[in-house]
Amino acid sequence: MAAPAPLRIAVITAANRLPDLVDPEGWNEALRLRALIDSLERGNYRVAGVLGADGQLPERLATLAPDVVIVDAESGARDAIEHVVWATREAPRPIVLFTDEHDPAHMREAVAAGVVAYVVAGLAPERVRPVIDVAIARFEHEQEMKRALATVTDALRERDVVDCAKALLMRKHGLAEPQAYARLRKTAMNQSITIAELARRLLALADLFD
């Protein structure tokens, strides 16, 4: 049995160019990025690309199609996170923030924005897999919760639509509630559509003739 392919990682960073020789901060940022990439590769992850948090990020992420997005940001992390969350809105992915900034308020903002793991002060090789495994697990759990909530919300909307259609039939034809529902159900079965879809069509027609 073939081993599973390594997860593909996209790293989002401001250090996507060679640092200025006279800029110590630039060198520190580049060295931190190199250490991060080394840790990921030693953890058997494939770094699919290093991208800047700019206007082209959505297209570049779509092309790379990474399994996980890591944001490497010592400063300006808020802007980077906003770019990443916006860039992944159509195809959500686990987002991990790697930073040297220990700021509880910033951490809460990052998590609220969509970050599923917030890593402070280094990503040692032995911590790579647990951090990313937890990030993926939490991301999948949140996605499942969102799907469950969407299902419940859709069901409530459909029930409201059916209730409105029943009320319309009761008012227009002098039917009792069970009779109105039975008529909706029979007509929906005859037309091979759901009761909710029939109710929507009925209400749309009612609007035309009111």
C-alpha positions in Angstrom: 0.0 0.0 0.0 1.5 3.3 -1.1 2.2 5.9 1.6 -0.1 9.0 1.5 1.3 12.0 -0.3 2.7 14.7 2.1 0.4 17.5 2.9 1.0 20.6 0.7 1.7 23.8 2.7 1.4 27.4 1.5 3.4 29.9 3.5 2.1 33.5 3.5 4.8 36.0 4.4 6.1 39.5 3.9 9.6 38.1 3.5 9.0 36.9 -0.1 12.1 38.7 -1.5 15.8 38.9 -0.6 16.4 41.1 2.4 18.2 44.4 2.1 21.8 44.0 3.2 21.6 47.0 5.5 18.2 46.0 7.0 18.6 43.9 10.2 14.9 43.4 10.5 14.7 42.1 7.0 17.4 39.6 7.7 15.7 38.4 10.9 12.5 38.0 9.1 14.1 36.0 6.3 16.0 33.8 8.8 12.8 33.1 10.7 11.1 32.2 7.4 14.0 29.8 6.5 13.8 28.1 9.9 10.0 27.7 9.5 10.3 26.1 6.1 13.1 23.8 7.4 10.9 22.7 10.3 8.0 22.0 7.9 10.1 20.0 5.5 11.7 18.0 8.3 8.2 17.2 9.5 7.5 15.6 6.0 5.4 18.4 4.7 5.8 19.8 1.2 6.0 23.6 1.0 4.2 24.2 -2.2 4.9 27.9 -2.3 5.8 31.0 -0.4 3.4 33.8 -1.2 3.0 37.5 -0.3 -0.2 38.7 1.3 -1.2 40.9 -1.6 -4.0 41.3 -4.1 -2.9 38.3 -6.2 -3.1 35.9 -3.2 -6.6 34.4 -4.1 -5.4 33.4 -7.6 -2.1 32.1 -6.4 -3.7 30.0 -3.6 -6.2 28.6 -6.1 -3.3 27.6 -8.3 -1.3 26.0 -5.5 -4.4 24.3 -3.9 -2.6 23.8 -0.5 -4.0 21.6 2.2 -2.9 24.0 4.9 -2.0 27.8 4.9 0.6 29.1 7.3 0.9 32.8 7.9 4.4 33.8 9.0 4.1 37.3 10.5 6.2 38.9 13.2 4.6 42.3 12.5 1.6 43.4 10.4 -0.1 40.1 11.1 -3.5 41.6 11.1 -3.3 42.7 7.5 -1.8 39.3 6.5 -4.6 37.4 8.3 -7.3 39.6 6.6 -5.8 38.9 3.2 -5.6 35.1 3.8 -9.1 34.8 5.2 -10.4 36.8 2.3 -8.4 34.8 -0.2 -9.7 31.5 1.2 -13.4 32.4 1.5 -14.4 30.4 -1.6 -12.3 27.4 -0.7 -11.7 27.4 3.1 -8.5 25.8 4.4 -6.9 25.4 7.8 -5.0 28.6 8.6 -2.1 28.5 11.1 -0.5 31.8 12.3 3.3 31.6 13.2 4.4 34.7 15.1 6.8 36.0 17.6 4.2 38.3 19.0 2.6 37.2 22.3 -0.5 39.3 22.4 -3.7 37.8 23.9 -5.9 40.4 22.2 -4.3 39.8 18.9 -4.7 36.0 19.4 -8.5 36.4 20.0 -8.8 38.6 16.9 -6.9 36.1 14.8 -9.0 33.2 16.0 -12.2 35.2 15.4 -11.0 35.9 11.9 -10.5 32.3 11.1 -7.1 31.2 12.3 -7.3 27.7 13.8 -3.8 27.5 15.4 -1.7 30.4 16.8 1.9 29.4 17.3 4.2 31.7 19.3 8.0 31.8 19.6 9.1 29.2 17.2 8.0 26.0 15.4 10.5 23.3 16.5 10.5 20.2 14.2 9.0 18.0 16.9 6.1 20.4 17.3 5.2 20.6 13.6 3.0 17.6 13.2 1.0 18.0 16.5 0.3 21.7 15.6 -0.8 21.0 12.1 -2.8 17.9 13.0 -4.7 19.8 15.7 -5.2 22.7 13.2 -6.7 20.3 10.6 -8.9 18.5 13.2 -10.2 21.8 14.5 -10.8 23.1 11.0 -12.7 20.0 10.0 -14.8 20.2 13.2 -15.7 23.8 12.6 -16.6 23.1 9.0 -18.9 20.2 10.1 -20.5 22.5 12.7 -21.1 25.2 9.9 -22.6 22.5 7.6 -24.9 21.3 10.5 -26.0 24.9 11.3 -26.6 25.6 7.6 -28.8 22.4 7.4 -30.8 23.5 10.4 -31.2 27.0 9.1 -32.3 25.7 5.7 -34.8 23.4 7.4 -36.3 26.3 9.4 -36.5 28.5 6.3 -38.3 25.7 4.4 -40.7 25.2 7.3 -41.5 29.0 7.3 -42.1 28.9 3.5 -44.4 25.9 3.9 -46.3 27.6 6.8 -46.8 30.7 4.6 -48.1 28.6 1.7 -50.5 26.8 4.1 -51.7 30.1 5.4 -52.3 31.3 1.9 -54.4 28.2 1.0 -56.3 28.5 4.2 -57.1 32.1 3.5 -57.9 31.8 -0.2 -59.8 28.5 -0.1 -61.2 28.4 3.4 -59.2 25.3 4.3 -58.2 24.0 7.7 -54.5 23.6 8.3 -54.4 19.8 7.8 -56.3 20.1 4.6 -54.0 22.9 3.3 -51.0 20.7 4.1 -52.5 17.6 2.5 -53.2 19.6 -0.7 -49.6 20.9 -0.8 -48.2 17.4 -0.2 -50.4 15.8 -2.9 -49.6 18.4 -5.5 -45.9 18.2 -4.7 -46.0 14.4 -5.2 -47.8 14.8 -8.5 -45.2 17.2 -9.7 -42.2 15.2 -8.3 -40.9 18.2 -6.3 -40.5 18.9 -2.6 -43.3 20.5 -0.6 -41.0 23.4 0.1 -40.3 24.0 -3.6 -44.0 23.9 -4.3 -44.6 26.3 -1.5 -42.0 28.7 -2.9 -43.6 28.6 -6.4 -47.1 29.1 -4.9 -46.0 32.2 -2.9 -44.2 33.6 -6.0 -47.4 33.3 -8.0 -49.4 34.8 -5.2 -47.2 37.8 -5.3 -47.9 38.3 -9.0 -51.6 38.3 -8.5 -51.9 40.2 -5.3 
